[in-house]
Amino acid sequence: MKKALVVLVVLGIAGVAGWQIWVRVTAANKQATRERTPVPVEVAPVERATIRDIGVFTGSLQPKAQFLLAPKIGGRLVKLLVDVGDPVPRDQMIAQLDDEELTQEVEQARAERDVAQANAENGASDLELARREFERVQTLREKKVASEAELDAAQGRYTTAQARCKVAAAQVAQKEAALKAADVRLGYTRVLAHWEREDGPRVIGERFVDEGALLKANEPIVSVLEDRVLVGAINVIERDYPKIRIGQEATITTDAFPGEQFPGRIVRIAPFMKESSRQARVEIDVPNADRRLASGMFIRVSLEFAEHAGATVVPVEALVKREGRQGVFAADVQARRARFVPIKVGIQSSERAEVLEPALEGFVVTLGQHLLEDGSPILLPQESKPAADAEAPVPGDDQ
């Protein structure tokens, strides 16, 4: 039994050793085959060109300013003087509510004010008479003609007249205030499009009611927009956030006008990123004097972060990774060999990548590099064509 076990162990060890030898021999044969068999590839020249770091973001257009117009009091809408799309100058009346009842209140307040003024004038006249009577009695008292009681009575009437005159003046002020309040309430029946800054007319965006509607206080009638300058709102991720700056120029495109570009400028950058999306809001002023653009349009915004003139560039397709290192396969078109060159990439666009290090020239492999290893033989496209096309020139060959 022990001898059989020993034999099995020896056979197992011999089998494993044989398997390892077979794997090594097979790998060596494959390597040799690869080295002997050229890999068909396509190549492109290393170029000197200007490359730009451009970020493209999506967002939407919003009005520069927007607010709702609503009456401060309730009432029936008698007139609506504007409609959607109408230009509105500052302080133009856009709606009129029924004002009959409030007009009557103003007339009543004015009549009460007039009565108070008449009473005040009458009190002033009584005050003047009481003053003269007091002065006359005072003079007679000095001459020992009038008694002390007569002087006291005259003085009392004079003091009473002064008090009545003050009361009448206060009543006049009270009625004046009531008249002003009634005038203000009457003014609330005229809804005006008012804003503080004088920056030209704006436009009616929406209409919410029709003439004849019975409105409540603060119920919206129309919305007013500032659309001669629109705001393009986009969201940027953490990687691009440090590249954004106030005043940076932007290029805006929209599906509504294919092939056209509209200028813009960054005016606001949010000082924080939302935790839910890890994005920050950026606002771009977009001139819209001709009002071709509209609020709510979907837009694409291009921002140029950097520009390198005379940079060494290669096609993006040439970039590969080998053993965790990024690089390209430099093609020696004379020796028909490909050499892996680790590189440091700078600006990368959708088509080209900038090579910062090392200095690179000649040709790089853009197709077929996944089959290559450092030093692999290559077969250029012209060499893999039928004999009828054999006269086509090979990159780098003498013509």
Contacts in CASP RR format, 6 or more apart in sequence:
PFRMAT RR
TARGET T0000
AUTHOR 0000-0000-0000
METHOD contacts of the structure
MODEL  1
MKKALVVLVVLGIAGVAGWQIWVRVTAANKQATRERTPVPVEVAPVERAT
IRDIGVFTGSLQPKAQFLLAPKIGGRLVKLLVDVGDPVPRDQMIAQLDDE
ELTQEVEQARAERDVAQANAENGASDLELARREFERVQTLREKKVASEAE
LDAAQGRYTTAQARCKVAAAQVAQKEAALKAADVRLGYTRVLAHWEREDG
PRVIGERFVDEGALLKANEPIVSVLEDRVLVGAINVIERDYPKIRIGQEA
TITTDAFPGEQFPGRIVRIAPFMKESSRQARVEIDVPNADRRLASGMFIR
VSLEFAEHAGATVVPVEALVKREGRQGVFAADVQARRARFVPIKVGIQSS
ERAEVLEPALEGFVVTLGQHLLEDGSPILLPQESKPAADAEAPVPGDDQ
34 373 0 8 1.000
34 376 0 8 1.000
35 376 0 8 1.000
35 377 0 8 1.000
36 377 0 8 1.000
37 377 0 8 1.000
38 336 0 8 1.000
38 377 0 8 1.000
38 378 0 8 1.000
38 379 0 8 1.000
39 338 0 8 1.000
39 368 0 8 1.000
39 371 0 8 1.000
39 372 0 8 1.000
39 376 0 8 1.000
39 377 0 8 1.000
39 378 0 8 1.000
39 379 0 8 1.000
40 368 0 8 1.000
40 378 0 8 1.000
40 379 0 8 1.000
40 381 0 8 1.000
40 384 0 8 1.000
41 329 0 8 1.000
41 331 0 8 1.000
41 338 0 8 1.000
41 365 0 8 1.000
41 366 0 8 1.000
41 367 0 8 1.000
41 368 0 8 1.000
41 369 0 8 1.000
41 372 0 8 1.000
41 378 0 8 1.000
41 379 0 8 1.000
41 380 0 8 1.000
41 381 0 8 1.000
42 365 0 8 1.000
42 366 0 8 1.000
42 367 0 8 1.000
42 368 0 8 1.000
42 381 0 8 1.000
43 331 0 8 1.000
43 333 0 8 1.000
43 363 0 8 1.000
43 364 0 8 1.000
43 365 0 8 1.000
43 366 0 8 1.000
43 380 0 8 1.000
43 395 0 8 1.000
44 314 0 8 1.000
44 315 0 8 1.000
44 317 0 8 1.000
44 318 0 8 1.000
44 363 0 8 1.000
44 364 0 8 1.000
44 366 0 8 1.000
45 362 0 8 1.000
45 363 0 8 1.000
45 364 0 8 1.000
45 395 0 8 1.000
46 312 0 8 1.000
46 313 0 8 1.000
46 314 0 8 1.000
46 355 0 8 1.000
46 360 0 8 1.000
46 361 0 8 1.000
46 362 0 8 1.000
46 363 0 8 1.000
46 364 0 8 1.000
47 312 0 8 1.000
47 313 0 8 1.000
47 314 0 8 1.000
48 310 0 8 1.000
48 311 0 8 1.000
48 312 0 8 1.000
48 313 0 8 1.000
49 310 0 8 1.000
49 311 0 8 1.000
49 313 0 8 1.000
49 352 0 8 1.000
50 307 0 8 1.000
50 308 0 8 1.000
50 309 0 8 1.000
50 310 0 8 1.000
50 311 0 8 1.000
51 307 0 8 1.000
51 308 0 8 1.000
51 311 0 8 1.000
51 313 0 8 1.000
51 347 0 8 1.000
51 349 0 8 1.000
51 352 0 8 1.000
51 354 0 8 1.000
52 304 0 8 1.000
52 306 0 8 1.000
52 307 0 8 1.000
52 308 0 8 1.000
52 347 0 8 1.000
52 349 0 8 1.000
53 243 0 8 1.000
53 304 0 8 1.000
53 305 0 8 1.000
53 306 0 8 1.000
53 307 0 8 1.000
53 347 0 8 1.000
53 349 0 8 1.000
54 302 0 8 1.000
54 303 0 8 1.000
54 304 0 8 1.000
54 305 0 8 1.000
54 349 0 8 1.000
55 240 0 8 1.000
55 302 0 8 1.000
55 303 0 8 1.000
55 304 0 8 1.000
55 305 0 8 1.000
56 300 0 8 1.000
56 301 0 8 1.000
56 302 0 8 1.000
56 303 0 8 1.000
57 234 0 8 1.000
57 235 0 8 1.000
57 236 0 8 1.000
57 282 0 8 1.000
57 300 0 8 1.000
57 301 0 8 1.000
57 303 0 8 1.000
58 234 0 8 1.000
58 298 0 8 1.000
58 299 0 8 1.000
58 300 0 8 1.000
58 301 0 8 1.000
59 232 0 8 1.000
59 233 0 8 1.000
59 234 0 8 1.000
59 235 0 8 1.000
59 298 0 8 1.000
59 299 0 8 1.000
59 300 0 8 1.000
59 301 0 8 1.000
60 232 0 8 1.000
60 233 0 8 1.000
60 296 0 8 1.000
60 297 0 8 1.000
60 298 0 8 1.000
60 299 0 8 1.000
61 230 0 8 1.000
61 231 0 8 1.000
61 232 0 8 1.000
61 233 0 8 1.000
61 254 0 8 1.000
61 286 0 8 1.000
61 293 0 8 1.000
61 294 0 8 1.000
61 295 0 8 1.000
61 296 0 8 1.000
61 297 0 8 1.000
61 299 0 8 1.000
62 230 0 8 1.000
62 231 0 8 1.000
62 232 0 8 1.000
62 233 0 8 1.000
62 295 0 8 1.000
62 296 0 8 1.000
63 225 0 8 1.000
63 226 0 8 1.000
63 227 0 8 1.000
63 230 0 8 1.000
63 231 0 8 1.000
63 295 0 8 1.000
64 226 0 8 1.000
64 227 0 8 1.000
64 228 0 8 1.000
64 229 0 8 1.000
64 230 0 8 1.000
64 231 0 8 1.000
64 285 0 8 1.000
65 195 0 8 1.000
65 202 0 8 1.000
65 225 0 8 1.000
65 226 0 8 1.000
66 223 0 8 1.000
66 224 0 8 1.000
66 225 0 8 1.000
66 226 0 8 1.000
67 195 0 8 1.000
67 223 0 8 1.000
67 224 0 8 1.000
68 220 0 8 1.000
68 221 0 8 1.000
68 222 0 8 1.000
68 223 0 8 1.000
68 224 0 8 1.000
69 94 0 8 1.000
69 95 0 8 1.000
69 191 0 8 1.000
69 193 0 8 1.000
69 220 0 8 1.000
69 221 0 8 1.000
69 222 0 8 1.000
69 223 0 8 1.000
69 224 0 8 1.000
70 191 0 8 1.000
70 217 0 8 1.000
70 218 0 8 1.000
70 219 0 8 1.000
70 220 0 8 1.000
70 221 0 8 1.000
71 95 0 8 1.000
71 97 0 8 1.000
71 188 0 8 1.000
71 189 0 8 1.000
71 191 0 8 1.000
71 215 0 8 1.000
71 217 0 8 1.000
71 218 0 8 1.000
71 219 0 8 1.000
71 221 0 8 1.000
72 188 0 8 1.000
72 217 0 8 1.000
72 218 0 8 1.000
73 97 0 8 1.000
73 185 0 8 1.000
73 188 0 8 1.000
73 189 0 8 1.000
73 217 0 8 1.000
74 97 0 8 1.000
74 214 0 8 1.000
74 215 0 8 1.000
74 216 0 8 1.000
74 217 0 8 1.000
74 219 0 8 1.000
75 97 0 8 1.000
75 98 0 8 1.000
75 189 0 8 1.000
75 214 0 8 1.000
75 215 0 8 1.000
76 97 0 8 1.000
76 98 0 8 1.000
76 212 0 8 1.000
76 213 0 8 1.000
76 214 0 8 1.000
76 215 0 8 1.000
77 95 0 8 1.000
77 96 0 8 1.000
77 97 0 8 1.000
77 209 0 8 1.000
77 210 0 8 1.000
77 211 0 8 1.000
77 212 0 8 1.000
77 213 0 8 1.000
77 214 0 8 1.000
77 215 0 8 1.000
77 221 0 8 1.000
78 96 0 8 1.000
78 97 0 8 1.000
78 98 0 8 1.000
78 211 0 8 1.000
78 212 0 8 1.000
79 95 0 8 1.000
79 96 0 8 1.000
79 211 0 8 1.000
80 94 0 8 1.000
80 95 0 8 1.000
80 207 0 8 1.000
80 209 0 8 1.000
80 210 0 8 1.000
80 211 0 8 1.000
80 221 0 8 1.000
81 92 0 8 1.000
81 93 0 8 1.000
81 94 0 8 1.000
81 95 0 8 1.000
81 96 0 8 1.000
82 88 0 8 1.000
82 92 0 8 1.000
82 94 0 8 1.000
82 95 0 8 1.000
82 204 0 8 1.000
82 207 0 8 1.000
82 222 0 8 1.000
83 204 0 8 1.000
83 207 0 8 1.000
84 204 0 8 1.000
84 205 0 8 1.000
84 206 0 8 1.000
84 207 0 8 1.000
85 203 0 8 1.000
85 204 0 8 1.000
85 205 0 8 1.000
86 203 0 8 1.000
86 204 0 8 1.000
87 201 0 8 1.000
87 202 0 8 1.000
87 203 0 8 1.000
88 94 0 8 1.000
88 193 0 8 1.000
88 201 0 8 1.000
88 202 0 8 1.000
88 203 0 8 1.000
88 204 0 8 1.000
88 224 0 8 1.000
89 193 0 8 1.000
89 200 0 8 1.000
89 201 0 8 1.000
90 193 0 8 1.000
90 194 0 8 1.000
90 195 0 8 1.000
90 198 0 8 1.000
90 200 0 8 1.000
90 201 0 8 1.000
91 192 0 8 1.000
91 193 0 8 1.000
91 194 0 8 1.000
92 192 0 8 1.000
92 193 0 8 1.000
93 190 0 8 1.000
93 191 0 8 1.000
93 192 0 8 1.000
93 193 0 8 1.000
94 191 0 8 1.000
94 192 0 8 1.000
94 193 0 8 1.000
94 204 0 8 1.000
94 221 0 8 1.000
94 222 0 8 1.000
95 190 0 8 1.000
95 191 0 8 1.000
95 221 0 8 1.000
95 222 0 8 1.000
96 189 0 8 1.000
96 190 0 8 1.000
96 191 0 8 1.000
97 188 0 8 1.000
97 189 0 8 1.000
97 190 0 8 1.000
97 191 0 8 1.000
97 215 0 8 1.000
98 189 0 8 1.000
99 186 0 8 1.000
99 187 0 8 1.000
99 189 0 8 1.000
102 182 0 8 1.000
102 185 0 8 1.000
102 186 0 8 1.000
102 187 0 8 1.000
102 188 0 8 1.000
102 189 0 8 1.000
103 186 0 8 1.000
105 182 0 8 1.000
105 185 0 8 1.000
105 186 0 8 1.000
106 179 0 8 1.000
106 182 0 8 1.000
106 183 0 8 1.000
106 186 0 8 1.000
108 182 0 8 1.000
109 175 0 8 1.000
109 178 0 8 1.000
109 179 0 8 1.000
109 181 0 8 1.000
109 182 0 8 1.000
110 179 0 8 1.000
112 175 0 8 1.000
112 178 0 8 1.000
112 179 0 8 1.000
113 172 0 8 1.000
113 175 0 8 1.000
113 176 0 8 1.000
113 178 0 8 1.000
113 179 0 8 1.000
115 175 0 8 1.000
116 168 0 8 1.000
116 171 0 8 1.000
116 172 0 8 1.000
116 174 0 8 1.000
116 175 0 8 1.000
117 172 0 8 1.000
117 175 0 8 1.000
119 168 0 8 1.000
119 171 0 8 1.000
119 172 0 8 1.000
120 165 0 8 1.000
120 168 0 8 1.000
120 169 0 8 1.000
120 171 0 8 1.000
120 172 0 8 1.000
122 168 0 8 1.000
123 161 0 8 1.000
123 164 0 8 1.000
123 165 0 8 1.000
123 168 0 8 1.000
124 165 0 8 1.000
124 168 0 8 1.000
126 161 0 8 1.000
126 164 0 8 1.000
126 165 0 8 1.000
127 158 0 8 1.000
127 161 0 8 1.000
127 162 0 8 1.000
127 164 0 8 1.000
127 165 0 8 1.000
129 161 0 8 1.000
130 154 0 8 1.000
130 157 0 8 1.000
130 158 0 8 1.000
130 160 0 8 1.000
130 161 0 8 1.000
130 162 0 8 1.000
131 158 0 8 1.000
131 161 0 8 1.000
133 154 0 8 1.000
133 157 0 8 1.000
133 158 0 8 1.000
134 154 0 8 1.000
134 155 0 8 1.000
134 156 0 8 1.000
134 157 0 8 1.000
134 158 0 8 1.000
136 154 0 8 1.000
137 146 0 8 1.000
137 150 0 8 1.000
137 151 0 8 1.000
137 153 0 8 1.000
137 154 0 8 1.000
138 151 0 8 1.000
138 154 0 8 1.000
140 146 0 8 1.000
140 150 0 8 1.000
141 147 0 8 1.000
141 148 0 8 1.000
141 150 0 8 1.000
141 151 0 8 1.000
191 221 0 8 1.000
193 202 0 8 1.000
193 224 0 8 1.000
195 202 0 8 1.000
195 224 0 8 1.000
199 226 0 8 1.000
200 228 0 8 1.000
202 224 0 8 1.000
202 225 0 8 1.000
202 226 0 8 1.000
202 227 0 8 1.000
203 224 0 8 1.000
203 225 0 8 1.000
203 227 0 8 1.000
203 291 0 8 1.000
204 222 0 8 1.000
204 223 0 8 1.000
204 224 0 8 1.000
204 225 0 8 1.000
205 222 0 8 1.000
205 223 0 8 1.000
205 224 0 8 1.000
205 225 0 8 1.000
206 222 0 8 1.000
206 223 0 8 1.000
207 221 0 8 1.000
207 222 0 8 1.000
208 219 0 8 1.000
208 220 0 8 1.000
208 221 0 8 1.000
208 222 0 8 1.000
208 223 0 8 1.000
209 215 0 8 1.000
209 219 0 8 1.000
209 220 0 8 1.000
209 221 0 8 1.000
215 221 0 8 1.000
225 295 0 8 1.000
227 288 0 8 1.000
227 291 0 8 1.000
227 293 0 8 1.000
227 294 0 8 1.000
227 295 0 8 1.000
228 287 0 8 1.000
228 288 0 8 1.000
228 289 0 8 1.000
228 291 0 8 1.000
229 285 0 8 1.000
229 286 0 8 1.000
229 287 0 8 1.000
229 288 0 8 1.000
230 285 0 8 1.000
230 286 0 8 1.000
230 288 0 8 1.000
230 293 0 8 1.000
230 295 0 8 1.000
231 267 0 8 1.000
231 283 0 8 1.000
231 284 0 8 1.000
231 285 0 8 1.000
231 286 0 8 1.000
232 252 0 8 1.000
232 283 0 8 1.000
232 284 0 8 1.000
232 285 0 8 1.000
232 286 0 8 1.000
232 299 0 8 1.000
232 301 0 8 1.000
233 281 0 8 1.000
233 282 0 8 1.000
233 283 0 8 1.000
233 284 0 8 1.000
234 281 0 8 1.000
234 282 0 8 1.000
234 284 0 8 1.000
234 301 0 8 1.000
235 277 0 8 1.000
235 279 0 8 1.000
235 280 0 8 1.000
235 281 0 8 1.000
235 282 0 8 1.000
236 244 0 8 1.000
236 279 0 8 1.000
236 280 0 8 1.000
236 282 0 8 1.000
237 278 0 8 1.000
237 279 0 8 1.000
238 273 0 8 1.000
238 278 0 8 1.000
240 305 0 8 1.000
241 273 0 8 1.000
241 280 0 8 1.000
243 303 0 8 1.000
243 305 0 8 1.000
244 266 0 8 1.000
244 269 0 8 1.000
244 282 0 8 1.000
244 303 0 8 1.000
245 266 0 8 1.000
245 269 0 8 1.000
246 266 0 8 1.000
246 267 0 8 1.000
246 268 0 8 1.000
246 269 0 8 1.000
247 265 0 8 1.000
247 266 0 8 1.000
247 267 0 8 1.000
248 265 0 8 1.000
248 266 0 8 1.000
248 303 0 8 1.000
249 263 0 8 1.000
249 264 0 8 1.000
249 265 0 8 1.000
249 304 0 8 1.000
250 263 0 8 1.000
250 264 0 8 1.000
250 265 0 8 1.000
250 266 0 8 1.000
250 284 0 8 1.000
250 301 0 8 1.000
250 302 0 8 1.000
250 303 0 8 1.000
251 261 0 8 1.000
251 262 0 8 1.000
251 263 0 8 1.000
251 264 0 8 1.000
251 301 0 8 1.000
251 302 0 8 1.000
252 261 0 8 1.000
252 262 0 8 1.000
252 263 0 8 1.000
252 264 0 8 1.000
252 284 0 8 1.000
252 286 0 8 1.000
252 299 0 8 1.000
252 300 0 8 1.000
252 301 0 8 1.000
252 302 0 8 1.000
253 259 0 8 1.000
253 260 0 8 1.000
253 261 0 8 1.000
253 262 0 8 1.000
253 299 0 8 1.000
253 300 0 8 1.000
253 302 0 8 1.000
254 262 0 8 1.000
254 293 0 8 1.000
254 297 0 8 1.000
254 298 0 8 1.000
254 299 0 8 1.000
254 300 0 8 1.000
255 298 0 8 1.000
256 293 0 8 1.000
256 294 0 8 1.000
256 297 0 8 1.000
257 292 0 8 1.000
262 286 0 8 1.000
262 287 0 8 1.000
262 293 0 8 1.000
263 286 0 8 1.000
263 287 0 8 1.000
264 284 0 8 1.000
264 285 0 8 1.000
264 286 0 8 1.000
264 287 0 8 1.000
265 284 0 8 1.000
265 285 0 8 1.000
266 282 0 8 1.000
266 283 0 8 1.000
266 284 0 8 1.000
266 303 0 8 1.000
267 283 0 8 1.000
267 284 0 8 1.000
267 285 0 8 1.000
268 281 0 8 1.000
268 282 0 8 1.000
268 283 0 8 1.000
269 280 0 8 1.000
269 282 0 8 1.000
269 283 0 8 1.000
270 280 0 8 1.000
270 281 0 8 1.000
270 282 0 8 1.000
272 280 0 8 1.000
273 279 0 8 1.000
273 280 0 8 1.000
274 280 0 8 1.000
284 301 0 8 1.000
286 293 0 8 1.000
306 347 0 8 1.000
308 347 0 8 1.000
308 354 0 8 1.000
311 347 0 8 1.000
311 354 0 8 1.000
311 355 0 8 1.000
312 354 0 8 1.000
312 355 0 8 1.000
312 356 0 8 1.000
312 359 0 8 1.000
312 360 0 8 1.000
312 361 0 8 1.000
313 352 0 8 1.000
313 353 0 8 1.000
313 354 0 8 1.000
313 355 0 8 1.000
314 328 0 8 1.000
314 352 0 8 1.000
314 353 0 8 1.000
314 355 0 8 1.000
314 360 0 8 1.000
314 364 0 8 1.000
315 351 0 8 1.000
315 352 0 8 1.000
315 353 0 8 1.000
315 364 0 8 1.000
315 366 0 8 1.000
316 348 0 8 1.000
316 349 0 8 1.000
316 350 0 8 1.000
316 351 0 8 1.000
316 352 0 8 1.000
316 353 0 8 1.000
317 366 0 8 1.000
317 367 0 8 1.000
318 328 0 8 1.000
318 329 0 8 1.000
318 353 0 8 1.000
318 364 0 8 1.000
318 365 0 8 1.000
318 366 0 8 1.000
318 369 0 8 1.000
319 326 0 8 1.000
319 327 0 8 1.000
319 328 0 8 1.000
319 345 0 8 1.000
319 353 0 8 1.000
320 326 0 8 1.000
320 327 0 8 1.000
320 328 0 8 1.000
320 329 0 8 1.000
320 340 0 8 1.000
320 369 0 8 1.000
320 370 0 8 1.000
321 327 0 8 1.000
322 340 0 8 1.000
322 374 0 8 1.000
325 342 0 8 1.000
326 342 0 8 1.000
326 343 0 8 1.000
326 345 0 8 1.000
327 340 0 8 1.000
327 341 0 8 1.000
327 342 0 8 1.000
327 343 0 8 1.000
328 340 0 8 1.000
328 341 0 8 1.000
328 343 0 8 1.000
328 355 0 8 1.000
328 360 0 8 1.000
328 364 0 8 1.000
328 365 0 8 1.000
328 369 0 8 1.000
329 338 0 8 1.000
329 339 0 8 1.000
329 340 0 8 1.000
329 341 0 8 1.000
329 364 0 8 1.000
329 365 0 8 1.000
329 369 0 8 1.000
329 372 0 8 1.000
330 338 0 8 1.000
330 339 0 8 1.000
330 340 0 8 1.000
330 341 0 8 1.000
330 360 0 8 1.000
330 362 0 8 1.000
330 363 0 8 1.000
330 364 0 8 1.000
330 365 0 8 1.000
331 337 0 8 1.000
331 338 0 8 1.000
331 362 0 8 1.000
331 363 0 8 1.000
331 364 0 8 1.000
331 365 0 8 1.000
331 378 0 8 1.000
332 338 0 8 1.000
332 339 0 8 1.000
333 363 0 8 1.000
333 380 0 8 1.000
333 394 0 8 1.000
333 395 0 8 1.000
333 396 0 8 1.000
333 397 0 8 1.000
334 396 0 8 1.000
334 397 0 8 1.000
336 377 0 8 1.000
336 378 0 8 1.000
336 379 0 8 1.000
336 380 0 8 1.000
337 375 0 8 1.000
337 376 0 8 1.000
337 377 0 8 1.000
337 378 0 8 1.000
338 365 0 8 1.000
338 369 0 8 1.000
338 372 0 8 1.000
338 374 0 8 1.000
338 375 0 8 1.000
338 376 0 8 1.000
338 377 0 8 1.000
338 378 0 8 1.000
339 374 0 8 1.000
339 375 0 8 1.000
340 372 0 8 1.000
340 373 0 8 1.000
340 374 0 8 1.000
340 375 0 8 1.000
341 358 0 8 1.000
341 360 0 8 1.000
343 355 0 8 1.000
343 356 0 8 1.000
343 357 0 8 1.000
343 358 0 8 1.000
343 360 0 8 1.000
344 355 0 8 1.000
344 356 0 8 1.000
344 357 0 8 1.000
345 353 0 8 1.000
345 354 0 8 1.000
345 355 0 8 1.000
345 356 0 8 1.000
346 353 0 8 1.000
346 354 0 8 1.000
346 355 0 8 1.000
346 356 0 8 1.000
347 353 0 8 1.000
347 354 0 8 1.000
348 354 0 8 1.000
363 395 0 8 1.000
365 372 0 8 1.000
365 378 0 8 1.000
372 378 0 8 1.000
380 394 0 8 1.000
380 395 0 8 1.000
382 389 0 8 1.000
382 390 0 8 1.000
382 392 0 8 1.000
382 393 0 8 1.000
382 394 0 8 1.000
383 394 0 8 1.000
385 392 0 8 1.000
393 399 0 8 1.000
END
